[in-house]
Amino acid sequence: MATDWGRLDLNLLIPLNALLLERNVTKAADRLIMGQPAMSAVLAKLRRHFDDPLLVREGRALVLTPFAESLVQPVHTALVAAREVLSSGRSFTPATDKRTFTVMASDYVAGVVVLPATRSLVAEAPGVRVTVVSLRADLVELLRTGWCDLLIWPLQLQTPELLNFPHVPLFTDDFVAVADRDNHALVEPLTAEALATTRSVQVNGVSGQRVVSEVKLAEQGVALSSPIAVESFTQALLAVAGSDLITLTPRRLFERLGPALGLREVPLAIEPLSMTLAMFWHPRNMLAPAQQWLRDRLAEVAAGSRDGEPPKS
């Protein structure tokens, strides 16, 4: 088997990495924004070089050969080293550089982290524009094709495909039960039985998926009684205001919006519910100075006080 790396065209390393990660020619092509025929031609070259098929059909899917599996980590290591060499000397100057970042996040995450972060970004980087877009069903595809620079998504709802992308935890939040300030008919604290019978507002996830709070409740054998379903935690808070309904919402969002809406926290008598939000990005942005700068600024705000101000040094 030909394994002489000295004879390998280094331009093939990036598509090789994409093929090893995606295990699919079309998805690997999309990941690098190139045509499928071109990616197929690259795969043919790689097969001749290694004298190994690399990808073989198993049922309706393609899987890596044992040899291809052995290449995954060495190829990743080689690319990281190459990026470090090529990015040396490059810099990002926030005060003078101009560029636009696209961040995909829920309205909740946008409200408690992304938008508060833009306050300091405007002063530090007047030429930088941040576009915040809502979560979409094809979020993995949009991340793969570079349509967005950053995706913020709960680790509890991750998929194997999403975990192929570089990611880091951003912050952890817990869920609280919320009711109108004048709703005194509830038996407190709310037990699992009470949650199952009290009318609540349900929050639907992307494409009707369950949100983390529902998943966590299901693990405890609890299902909410929900006559109303909305698309965001913010909408759920608005629906609860002035009603006899309750909802479960992230604490950071409740602390930001709850008092102004006349809402109060209702104690819970169940195991705590929490979720961890993480930042996901395309591998090609791993060492890009501008991308690192954006991730660092969001992490500073997420780790800071609840009002969105960066932590004091």
N, C-alpha and C positions, 0 to 999 in steps of 0.2 A: 504494500500500500504506500502510495507517494505521500509522505508527510514532511517533506522538506519545506519549511516555512520560507526559506530564502528564495524559493522559486515562485512564491505566491505574489500575485499582483496585489499590493496593499490597498488599492482602490476597491478590491473585492471584500475587504474586511467588514465594511459597514453593511452592505447587503447580506453578507454571510450572517452577521449578527442579527439582522432583521428576520432572516429565514429561520434561524435557530430559536428566536423568541416567539415568532408568530406561528411557525409550523404550517404555513399556508402561503403560497406564492402570491395570491391576490392581496392578502392583508399585508404581506411584507412590502409589496410594491406601493400600497397606499401609505404605509408607514413612512416611506422615503419619498413619497410624492413622485413616483415614476410609473411608467406604463408596465402592465403585466408582461407583454412580450419581452421587454428589456430585462425584467427580473427573471423570466424563464431562461433567457440566454445566459444570465449570470449564474443561475443554478447549474446549467449545463457545463459551464467552465469549471465551476467548483467541483462537480462530480468527476470531471476528467482529471483535475489536479489531484484530488484525494483518492481517486479510484474507489469511490464509495457513493452510493445513491443519495446519502444524506437524509432525504425525505422519501418515505415509502408509504403506499396506501394501505390502510388498515380499516376495512369496512368502508364507510363514506368519508373518513377523515385521513389526513396525512400525519404520520408520526416520525420522530427522529430515529435514525438507526443508532445502535449502540455507539458507533464511532462519532456520530454527530452529537450525541449527548455528551461525549467526552470533550467536545470542543466548546461547549457553552461557556464555561468559566474562563478558559484561556483567552477566548475571543473577547469577552467582556473586559478582562484585565488589560488586554492589549489596547483596546479602544480607549479605556480610561487613561492609560499612560500616554497614548498619542494625543488625546485632548489636552492633557496637562502640558505637554511640550508645545503644542501649537497655540495654546492660549497664553503662554508666558509672554509678558510684555504687553498684552492687550489689556485695556482698561475700560471702565465705564465711568464717565464723569457726570453725575446727576445734575450739576448746576448748568451744564451747557449742552449735553446730549439731548436729542429729540427722538422719541419713539413712542409707540402705543403698545400697551399690554392688554390682553384679553383674559379675564378671569371668569371662570364658570363656577357659580356657587348658588346656593339657595338664598332666598330673601333673608332668612334668619342669619346665615353666615355673613352675607353682605352687610346686613345692618349692624352686627356686633363687632365685626373685624375689618372687612375690606373697606367699607365706606369711611369708618373712623380713621383708618390708616391713610386715606387720601388727604386728610387735613395736613399731616406732616409732609406728605409727598409733594404737595403743591408748593410748599415753601422750599423744600430741599431740591426739587427737580421741576422747575417751572415748564420745561419742555416735554415732560412725560405726561402721557394721557393714559388713564386706566379705564377700560370699558368692562363693565360688569354685565354678564349675561346669565340668564336663568338656566337651571339644569335641564338637560334634554335627554330623551330616551337613548339617543345615539352618542352619549357623552364619551364612551371609549373610542369610538371612531373619530370624533372631533379632536380628541387628544392625540390620537395616532397621526392624523393628517396635519397637525400643527395649526388647526383652526383656532384653538385657544392655547395660551401660554401656560395656564395653570388651572387645575381642577381641584376644588375643595370638596371632599366627599367623606362620609363616615366609614371608618375602618370596619365597623360591624356589618356593613353592607358590601364589603369588597368582594370581588370575583377573582378567580385565578388570572383571567385576562388582564384585569386592571392592575394586579400586583406585578405584572411584567414591567410596569413603568416605575421609575424612581419615585419614592415618596417618603415623607417624613411626617410624624404627628404634629399637628398645629396646636390644638388645645382640647381639653376634655370638659364636658358640660354635663350636668345632671338634669333630669326632668322633674318638674314640680307640677302638682295639681293646682288648677287655677279656677276660681269662681268669682262671680260678681261680689263686690264689697257688701252689698245689701242682701245677699243670699245666705240666710241663717238657718235654712231648713235642713242642711246637711248634718249627718251624724259623723262627728269627727273624733279621731282621725279616720280617714277613709280606708276601710279594709278591702281585701280582694273581693269579698262578697258585695260590698257597697259599690265598688267600681263597676262591677258587672251589672248592677241594676240602676245606677244613677245615669240619667241622660247626659250624653257627652257629645262634643264635636270631634269628629274623626279627621285626621290629616292624611290625605293620600300622598304617597310618594311619587316619584317619577314613573310615568306610565302605569299608575295604579298600584305600584309596589307598596309593601308595608314600610312605614317609617320605623326607626330604631325603637321608639317607645313601644310600638305595637309588638315588635319582635321580642323585646324584653318581657313584656307582659305575658305573651304567649308562653314563654319559657316558665313562667310561674303559674300557668294554667288560667290566666285571666283574659277575658274578652270584654271589651267595652260595649255598652249599649249606645249606639250612635245614630240618632235620627238625621244628623246633618254631617255631610262630608265636604271638606274644602281642600284647596290645593297648597296651602301654606300655613305655617304656625301663626303668622301674623293675622291671616284671615280668621283663624280659629279664635284668637284673642278678641277680635272685633265681634265675632258671633256670640261669645260668652258675655260680653259687656251688656249689662241691663237685662240679663235673662236668668233662668234657673238652671242653665247648663253648666257643665264643667269641661275642662280639657286638660291634657298633659302637654306641657311646653318646656323648651329648654330654659333653664334658670336665667341665663344671661339675657335672653330676649324678654322674659317676664320683668326682670329688673329695669330694663330699658323702657318698656312700653306699658307694663301693668299699672303702675300708679296713675298715670295720666288717663287710663281707660276706666279707672274705678274698679280695678280687680284686686284680689287678695290671694295669697297662697293658702292652700288647704293642706294640713298635715296628712301624710300617708302612713299607713300601717302595713307596708309591704317592703320587700327587699328594694334597696335603692336602685333607681334606673339611671344609667349614664351612657354616654357615647363619646367617642374620640373622633374628632375631625382631623383629616390629614390632607396635606398638599401633594398632588400628583403632577408630574410634568414629563415632557418628552425627553428621552435619553440624550438627544443632541443638545439640550439646554442644561445639562448637568453642571458644566463648568463655565457657562456663559456669564461674564461679569454682570451684565444687566439683569439677567434672570436671578442670579444669586442675590443681588441687591434687593429685588422685589420680594423674594422669599424671606430674606432677613428682616425687612421692614414689617411684613405681615406677622412674622413670628414675634417681633418685639411688641406689637400691639396686642396680639393674642395672649401673650404672657403678662401684659400689664394689667392695669386696673380695669374694672368693669365698665368704666365710662369711655374706654377706648384710647386713653392716653398711654404712651409708652412708659415702661417702668422707670423709676428714678434711678440714676446711677449712684 
